[in-house]
Amino acid sequence: MVRNRRGRLGFTLLEMMIVIAVIAIVSAIVIPPMISWMGRTRLNSAVMEIVSLIQKARIEAVRRNTEVVVLFDLENNAYTSFVDDGQDGGIACNGIQDGAERFLHQGRLPGGVIFSSVSLGLGRNKVSFNARAIPKLGGGPIVLTSSQGRTATIRLGSGGIPMVE
């Protein structure tokens, strides 16, 4: 700090340039790992959301003593679960939300995360749980991919229990 002609304290242009250069260097070191960390966090969050969705669907199927379907929309990176009980003109246990069958949960994957593949039963993009929480068909993988190319796989194990690989 130096005093100017009027006796006021201030920073020189050189001091300001040095501070800006230091900030730029620190930013260049810190920002890339931070972006990578955010991508991993988004992927992990999406995986936990899908696992939770599947577990809730299993619980609801037992609680309501009917089928509950989890549907994955690969084009929009969205997911839905609904009660497939044939209420008000719908057809029970057909894997399609029709009539007045109730939605249980709807959501989307966070930005930067997509469904790269879903290979389940009932048309390969949905799974249905019966009143005993057993999946109707398949236990194939649900693969999520982050914008950094990281992947996470969820499989339905014995009894329809979701497992992360």
C-alpha positions, -999 to +999 in steps of 0.1 A: +000+000+000+012+035-008+000+070-001-011+091-030-005+129-033-035+137-011-023+114+017-048+086+011-038+049+012-044+027-018-032-002-039-010+001-069-019-013-103+009-039-099-005-051-066-039-055-080-026-074-110-007-098-087-038-105-067-059-112-098-031-135-111-031-155-079-069-158-079-067-171-115-040-197-107-059-209-077-091-211-097-074-231-124-062-256-098-095-259-078-123-258-104-116-290-125-117-313-095-147-295-082-165-301-115-156-338-114-168-340-078-202-325-088-206-350-116-199-379-093-224-364-067-251-361-093-246-397-105-246-410-069-277-390-061-295-404-092-286-439-083-299-435-047-331-420-060-338-449-084-329-475-056-353-456-033-380-455-060-378-493-064-378-500-027-409-477-022-426-495-051-420-529-035-433-516-001-464-501-017-472-533-036-473-552-003-491-524+016-518-521-011-519-559-019-517-552-056-492-546-084-471-515-085-452-506-117-420-486-121-416-471-156-384-456-169-386-431-198-352-432-215-359-404-239-367-378-212-345-393-184-376-396-162-392-422-141-427-430-127-443-454-104-480-462-102-505-486-087-516-511-114-549-521-097-575-514-125-592-486-106-621-468-124-620-486-157-583-494-159-571-529-165-554-544-135-519-559-138-513-549-174-482-527-168-499-496-182-512-467-162-548-465-174-582-455-159-577-438-126-547-458-114-528-437-090-493-423-096-471-428-066-440-410-077-427-391-107-392-376-112-363-368-135-326-376-134-305-346-125-287-327-152-257-344-166-270-379-158-289-401-183-303-436-185-279-453-209-298-486-208-327-502-190-332-539-196-361-550-173-392-571-180-425-559-192-413-542-224-377-538-211-383-503-196-405-511-166-408-536-138-439-546-119-439-559-083-467-581-071-484-581-037-455-601-022-429-576-036-416-600-061-408-586-096-430-599-123-403-602-150-366-597-152-340-582-131-317-568-158-296-538-153-305-501-151-274-483-163-269-446-155-242-425-171-228-391-161-217-364-185-181-373-175-186-409-187-189-426-153-215-453-151-234-470-123-255-501-126-285-511-106-297-547-107-327-564-091-315-592-070-335-621-056-368-610-044-366-577-063-341-561-040-322-534-059-284-537-057-258-511-069-228-524-088 
